[in-house]
Amino acid sequence: MSVIAGIITEQDPDVAGLKEHVLRLIEACSHCPADDIRYWHSKKLVLGSRNQWITPESVNEILPRYDASLQLAIAADAILDNREQLFNKLHIPAEARHGMTDSELIMLAYTKWGQDSPKHLIGDFVFILWDEKRNEMFGARDLAGSRTLYYYHGPEAFAFCSLQSPLFALPYIPKHLNENWLAEFLAIPLSIDSSDAHSTVYRHIHQVPPGHSITLSEGRLTLNRYSTFIPKERIRLSSDQEYEEAFRDIFHSAVTSKLRTRKQVGATLSGGLDSGSVASFAARALQNQGKRLYTYSSVPVPSFEDWTAPNLAPNERSYIEDAVAHIGNIDSRYLDFEGRSPLTEVEDWLDILESPYKFFENSFWIKGIYEQASRQDIGILLTGARGNNSISWGSMASYCAYLLRRFALLRFYRQATLFSRQMRIRRSRLFPMLGRLAFPSAAQLPFFKSSDASAMPVAAMIHPDFAQRTDVYTRLRHKKAYLEEAHAGFQEEREQYFDDLAVFNLQGTSSAKLSARYGIWERDPTADVRVVRFCLSIPLEQFVKNGISRSLIRRSTAGYLPDQIRLNQRIRGVQAADWMHRIIPDWPLLLDEIGRLCRDPLVSSYLNVSAIRQSWETVRSMSPKPALAADPNVIFLMRCLIVSRFLRRFA
């Protein structure tokens, strides 16, 4: 793992000055652990890397690297998963393969395929190459955006870094708020930051979006989307068993390719299908290597009293213990993070992310797991974060609604009847629910009427005047799904997810910055391009069969997961259901801070103070209790608090 930085300039031939500026960039990353810090320079270019050695080959890696025979220099933050494939494509002799670093492979790929080289790389990466022969810079970010690359392009120089804040160590980069980015952040009710994956919260700092390359030639900067997750061909096999075998082969390859580390391998583990499948395949593969898998599971504090619905499981420990016993070769840890809450972690998360954020509910346990894993010499932390849209996709309720919208009534009746038996819900109750899902505009009709008060939205965080000044809602017209409930087709909704740069930018950014802070590389086999393209290319009926949701993963993990997890359709785990319970001791402080932020002139120019006061008055009349974790007013106020703290820091 490397934090990379560099400066390219036509204006300043003073190499000593450039080295000093890059040194400032690297030193500004002081919270990132490093085994090695190095620099390389030419007449108008300085590259720097703050390196930590994760893979066995990286111990011998010299970054930045310069190859005189190729006349190429590289700074890279990369772990490649298709090394054997690249060795064969590049005709690398067998004796040269052992110990060859990933940065060397990227350089050789560039010499063969040029600017098409990222299309041939599978893994998590960002890199910057300097081509002396062409007097040109070229770089790229992986499809899932698992690493980050920020840059400034101005008259003085082109400067880049894995992190944003170090760029402000350079004297010519002003630290100004990007109001268009902030307006979208405040206007979008979802966890999405901004619809524009090129922009950041800082006006003069941009980022390379997921799946994009970047080129600087003769002072001209261009970005190009080099590939997507969407497959070009569909797969048709002759039986369900063949689909299951094909899935297992591809998923096994994806998981095992992500275990390459000179340290220990960890995994986040819940009681669900995605993390359980990742852990099961990983534990088997590690056993062949003589290693064990270390799992980390968040559980509620002992004093928590369950307030959730009967079909929800806020404490999945019993399911996790069943999985650990069934899988074997696992050392499990159950962490309750007593004394920590979303409120106690805000300042540290603002440091890590360098911007405001919305996913506060899970913030305390995500960071806590990284801290615990770091103390135990974990190099790779496996997750199944994107599994709901890849390996375990396939909601039977959504499929039945899809059939109903298409008026495929016979198929709808058969599948919905099977679904009712699986879920043990009478058809007289289930069919109206499916009707509401299929035809949401009919929700006000007596037959479909819903009494779900929690679905009522709270006002947007953005101040109406700020929204008007930035024209944010006009700019978001092309992203209606960010502002209102989306009703894309059953198949289209998943393809839209995997084609949405903003979604992957959000998820990749948090994991990359946690990696930089704790020296751990987060790896997600459920977002592996080979796995995703396979899942997108097979018939949708493989995911929804005989009334069973997520059918493919349930069938494919027979023997890998215990049946109480594999076949469970009625109980769903819910993470951090105790977040409000954790905040109760600080409830008066939270309410006091909300009251003060309404009187802050800086904050009130951006945030919807009228809506904040209304929600504040509402929750002040309530006694604090764990069930407020689902209250939209409390969620709204917590998000506003986080933004206000960021704005005060910025000022």
N, C-alpha and C positions, 0 to 999 in steps of 0.2 A: 504494500500500500504506500502511495506517495501523495503528498501535497505538492503540486507542481505550480511553478510560477515562472514568469519570464517577461522580457521587454524587447520589442523590436522597434528600431527607430531609423529614420533617414536623416533626422535633423541633428542628432547628437553623436558625433564620432568618438566621444569621450568614453572609452570602455570602462575606465575606473569609475566614472559617474554612474554608468549603467549597472555595474556590479554593486555599487553602493545601494542603488534603488532596489535591485532584486534582493539584496541582503535584507533591506527593510521589509520587503514582502514576506520573506521566509521567516524572519524573526517575529513578524506580526502574527504568525501561526503558532506562537509559543505554547498554546494549550494543547497542541497536537503532539503526541509522543513520537519520537524519532530514534531510529538506530543509526542513522547516517544522514548527513546534510552535505550536498555537493552542488557545484556550479560548473557551467561550461559557457564559453563566450567566443564570439567572432568579432568582427569589426563593428557590427551594428546590432548585435544580438547577444543577450545573456539569458541562459536558462538556469533555473534552480529547482532542486527537489529536496523535500524533507521526507526521507524514506523510512518506512518500517517494513521489515522483511516478514511476509506472511507465508509465501510458498517456499518449498525447499530450494527452488531455482533462484529465488530472489536474493538469497544470501550472497550469490556471486554477481548480482546485478549492479552495474555502475550506471546511475542515473543522475543527471542527464548523461546520455551516451552519444559519442561521436564516432562514426565509422568513416575513416579516411578513404577506404576503397569505394564506398558507396557515395561519399560526400553528403552524408545525411547525419543530422543531429536529432535526438528525440528526448522529450520529457513525457513520461507516461504514468498513469495511475490505472493499472490494468491487471486483470486475471483472465486469461483466455481458457475456454473450455473445450475447444476443438483442436487441441494441439496436434494430435495424431493425424487428423485430416489435413491440417496445414503442412505438417512435415511431408506428407505424401504429395500434396499439390505442388509444393515448392521444391520437390525432389531433393530433400535434405538427406545426406548420407546417414545411415544408422549410427555410426560412431560419433556424429556431431549432434545427435538429438539429445542425449543425456545431458542435463544441466543447461540446455539452451533456455535463455530467459524469454519471457513474454515480450519484452520490448524489442529484442532481436527479431522475433517472429513478426512483429508489426512492421519493422523496417524492411524485412525481406518481402513481406506481403505488398508493401508499397512499391518496392522495386519491380515487382511482377505485374501488379494490377493498377498502380497509380492511385488516382482518386476514387477508383472503384474498390479499393482494398477493404474499407469497412464492411462492405457487403459480404466478405468472406470470413469475417471475424465473429465468433460466438463467445459471449462472456460479458463481463462488466468492465467497461473501459472508458477513459478519455485519454487522448494523447495529442501532442503537438509535435510535428516534424518540421525541420528546417532543411529544405532542399537547396544546397549550395549551387548546384548546376543550373537550376531554374531561378535562383534568387527568389524563392517562394516559400511561404509557410502553408502547411496543410495540417488539419487536425479533425477529430471526430469524437462523438459521444455515442455510447451504445444505445440500442433500440429502446430498452426499458428505462434509460436515464439513470442508471444505478450509480453513476459517478457524476460529479458536477464540474462545470468549467465556465467561469465568469471572465468577462473581458471589458476593457475600455479601449475605444478607438478614437483618437483625437489628433490634432495637428502635431502634438509633441511626440506621440508614440502609440504603438499598440501594446497594451499590457494585459496579461492574463493571470489567473490564479484559480485554484480549486475552491477558494473561499472568497467571499465578497469583501469583508472588512479589511483584510490586509491591503487591498488596492488603495484604500484611503491613506496609507502611509506614503504614497507618492504625492509630491507637492502639487502636481498639476491636475489632480482628480478631485473636483469639489464633491462634497457630501450633501446632495440635495434630494429631497423626497420626490419620488415619482408619483404624482397625484393621480394619474390615470390608473396605475397599478393599484394604489390604495383604494380608489373609488370602486374598482371591480371587487377587490377583497371584501369591502363593506357591503356591496350590493348583492353579491352572490350568497344565498343562504346555505349552500352546500359547503363541504370542506375544501372545495377548490379555492385556490388563491386568486388566480387570474386566468382569463381565457387566452392570454398572450404568453406562450411559453418562451418567447425571446426576451421578455422584459423582467425586471426585478423591482423591488420596492425603492431602489435608488435610481435616480434619473439617468445618470451617466454610466451605470453598470448594466451590461446586458449579459445574457447567457446563451450558450449553445443548447438548443432544445434537444430532447431525446431523438435519436435516429437521424441526426444532422451532422454534416461535415462543415468545416469552415476553412476558407482559403484567403490568404493575404498575398496579393501579387501586384507589384508596382503601386503600392498604396491603396489599392482597391480591395475592399473586403466583401466576400460573398459567402452566403450560407446556402446549403443544398440538403434537401431531405433525401438521403441515399437509399432508404428502404423502409418498409413497414412490416408489421406482424401479419398482415392479411395475406393468406396463401394464394398462389396463382392457380392452383389446381385443386380439385376435389378428390377425395379418396373414397373408393367403393370397394368393400371387401364382401366376401360371400356369406359370412355368418357372424353372429354376436361374439363367438369365441375368438374369431380372428381379430376383431376390433379390440377385444380385451388383451390378447397377446401382443398386438402391435402397441397398444398404450403402455403396457408394462415394460416392453423393450425400450421405448423412447423415454419413459419416465425414469427408468433405471439408469440410462445413459446420462440424463440430465442431472440426477441426484449425485451419482458417483463422480461426475466431472467437477462437481462443486465441493468436493471433500479435500482438495489438494492444499494441504497446509503443513508447515513444519511444527505447528502447535497442536492444540487440542481442538476438537470439533464440538460445537454446541448446537442447540436447537431450541426455539420457543415451542412449547407443547401445550395445547389446550385439549379439550375432550372431543374435538371435532374431526372431520374427515381430512381436511387439508394438511394441518400440521402433523396429524397422526400418520398420514400416508408418507409424508416427507421423512418423518422420524423412523418409520418402519423400514423403508428402503435404505436409509442412511445407516441404521444400526447393523443391518445385514452386511452391507458393503464394508463398514469399518471393522466388523469382526474378522473379515478376511485379511485386513491390514494389521490385526493385533491391537486395535484401538477400541475404546468405548465411546459412546455418544453421551454427552452431558446435556440434560434437558432442564429448561427453566420454565416454571409455570406460575402465573400470578393467581393467588387465591385471596378471598376477602379476609379482613382482620377478624379475629375470633369474636369480637363484640358485635359484629354486623348481624342484623335481623333481616331476613329475606322479605322484601316487599313486592317482589316481581310476580308475574302471572304463573300459573301452574305449569305452563309449557316452556318456561324459561329456567335455566340453571345458572345462577350467578356464581356458584361454587362447583366447578367441574372436577374437583379432585378425585372423586370416586371413578369417573370415566378415565381420567388420566392414569390412575393407578392400575386400572384394568388394562389399558394400552401398554403401560410399562411392563407389566407382568407377562402379557401375551407376546410382545415384541422381543424382549430380552436384550442383553448387551447395552443397557441404559443405566446411567447414574442420574437419578431424578432429584430435582430441588423444587420445593413448594415455597413460594415467597409471598408474604403478606404485606411487606413494606410498612409495618406499623409506624405511625407518626408522620407519614408522608401523604400528601394529597395533591390534587391539581394546583391548589393555591400555593403550596410550598415550593413548587417546581417552576413557577413562571419565569423568574429572573434567569435561571440557568438555561431554560429552553430558548429564551430570547437571545442569550449568548450563542447557543449552539446553532440555531436556525438563522440568525442575523436578520430576522423579520418577524412580524406577528404570525400567529397560527391559530387554528380553530379546533384541533383535535385534543383539547385539554383533558377530556375524560380519561384517556388512556395514558396521559403523559407521565404520571408518576411510576407506573410499572414498566413502561417501555425503557425509560432511562435507568430505572433500578436494575433491570435485567442486564443491561450493558455494563453497569458498574460491577455487578456480581460476576459476570462472565470475564471481565477484564482482570479481576483479581485471581481468576482460576486459569489464566494463560490460554484462554480461548482465542483462536485465530480466525475461525470461520463460525458464524452464527447463522444456521439455517432457519428459514421461515417458510410459511405457505400463504403469504399475504395476498397474492393475486389468485388464489385457488378458486374462489367463488365464481370467477369469470373464465376460468380455464378448465382445470381438471374436475371440479365438482359443480360446474355450471349445470343448470337444468331444473328450474322450478316447475313442478307439475301444475301448480296453480296458474302460473303465467302461460304454460303450454295450453291448458284447457281454455284460458281466456283467448289465446291466439286462435284456437280452433273455432271458438264461438264467434269471434270477429269475422272469421272467414266463412261463417255459416256452414262449416263442416260438421253438421249436427250429429250425424251418426257416430263419427269418430269422437266428437266431444262427449256424447252420452256414454260411450264405452269407457273412455279414459277417465272421465269424471266419476263414473260409478266405481271403477277400480280404485281411484284416488280416495273416495269416501270410505271404502273398506280399509285401505291402508291407514288412514288417519282416524278411523273410528268416528267419523262425523256423518250424521244423517244427511242424505241428499237434500232434504227439504231445507236444511240449514246451509249446506255447502253451495248449492247452485246459486242462491242469491248473492253470496260472497263472490263467486266467480263472475256473475253478471256485472257486479260493481266494478270488478277489475277489468272486464272486457269493455264496458261502456261507462267510463267514469262520468260522462256528461249526464247520465241518467241517475246520478247518485241522489238527487233530490226527490225522485219519484217515491211514493210510499213503499213500493215493493223493495227498493234498494236503499232506503234511508239508513244512514249511518249515525251512530251516537258516539263516535270516537272523538271526544273533545281534544285529545292530545294532537289530533291532526291539524287543529287550527293554528295557522302560522302567526308568529310575532312579527312586528314591523322590521324592515331591513335596518342594519346598523348605520347606514349612511344618512347623513344630514340631507334633507331635500335640496337645500341651496347648493351644497357641494355636488350632489348628483346632477343638478341642472347645469352647474358651471362646467363640469367635466363631460356632460352629455353621455353619461355612462350607460344608460338604458338603451340609447340608440346604438351604441357600440356593441351591446350584448344581444341585439336582436338576432344575430346569426347563431347564438347559443341559447335558444329558448329553454333547453333542458337544464341549464344552470339556474334558471329563475322560476321554473314551474315544473310540476310533475310531468315526466316524459312518458310518452306512449308510443315508443318505437315498436316495430315488429319484433316478434320473439327472437328471430335470428339476428336481426339488424342491431338490436340493443347491445349485444356482445361485441359485434364488430365495431360499433361506434366506440365502445369502451377501449378496445385495443388500438383504435386509431386516434384516440384523443390525447394529444401531446400534453395538455394541461394536467390530466389525471396522472400520467406517468411522471411528469415533472415534479408534482407534489410528493408522490411516494418515494421516488428516487432521491430527491433532495434530502429528505429527513434521514434516510438510511445512510447516505453518503456522509452527511455531516456528523451523525453519531459515530460512524466509522472513523472519521478524522479525529474526533474527540477521544475515543476510547481505544483506538488501535485494533479494532475488530472489523472484519469484512462481513457484512450481511449478504447472504446469498439466498435467492428464492427460486427453487426449481420450477415452481408453478408459473413463473414468468419467463422461463427459458424459451427462446424463440422456436426451438424444435418442438417442444411440448405444446406451445400456443398454436402454432400453425397446424399441428396434427389435430388438435381439438376443434379448430375452426374449419377444418377441411372435411370432417366426417359428417354423416347425416345427423340432424338434430335429434332424431328419434333414438339415437344411441344414448342420449342423456335423459330421456323421459320415456320409460317403457313400463307398461302394465301398471300404471298408476303410481309408479315409484319415481320420486324426484332424484336427481343426481345419480342416475342409474349406472352410468359407465364406471365411475369411481367405486361405487358399492360392489359391483360385480368384479371389478379388476383387483380389489384388495381382499378377496376371499383368502383366508389364511394369513394375510399380512396384518389385519386388524381384528380385534375381537368383535363378534357379532353385535354386542350391545352398543358399539359405536358404529360399526359398518352399516347396520340395518336400522339404526335409530332415525325415525322421521318425525317423532312427536315432541321430543325435548330438544330445545336449542340453547346452546351456551350463550351467555351474555357477559361481555367483559366489563370490568370496572363498575358493576352495579352499585358498589359501595363508595363511589367517589364522593357523593354528597354526605354520606355518613362520616367520611374522613374530614370534611370541611366544617362540620357542626361546631367543633371547639373554636373555630375562627370566624364563625358566622357574624358576630357583631362587627369584627374588623372588616369583613367583606362588605357589609352594608354601609359602613362608614366610608370606605373607599369609594363605593359607587356614588354616594351622596356628594363627595368632594369632587369627583371627576365631572359631575354635572355643572360645577361652578368654575371649571378650568377653561379659560378662553381658548387655549390651543386645541384642547380635546373637543370642545363644543362647536368648533368650526368644521369639524369633520364628522363627528358622530351625531346620531339622531337623539339629541338630548331629551326631547319631548317623549319619545318612546321609552328611553331609559328611565325617566322619572316615573312613567306609568307602570312599567314593570317593577321598578323599585318599590313603589307604593303597594303594589300587589303582593310582593313577596314579604315586605315588612309586616304585613298583617297576618302572615302565616307563622306557625311555629316550625323551626327547622327540623326536618325529619328525612330519613333516607329516601323515601319515595319522591322527594323533590328532584331527584336525579333525572327524572323524566319530564320535569316541568319546563315548558319552552321559555318561560320568563327567566328562570334561573340560568338556563343554558345561554340565553341571550345576554344576560348581565355578565356572565363569566367571559364570554367572548369580547364584550365591550371593555371589560377591565384589562384584558390582555393587550388590546389595541391601545388603550390609553397609556399603559405602562411603556409600550414601545414608543409612542409619540413623545412622551416626556423624556425618555432616553435620547431620542433623536434631537429634541430641542436643546 
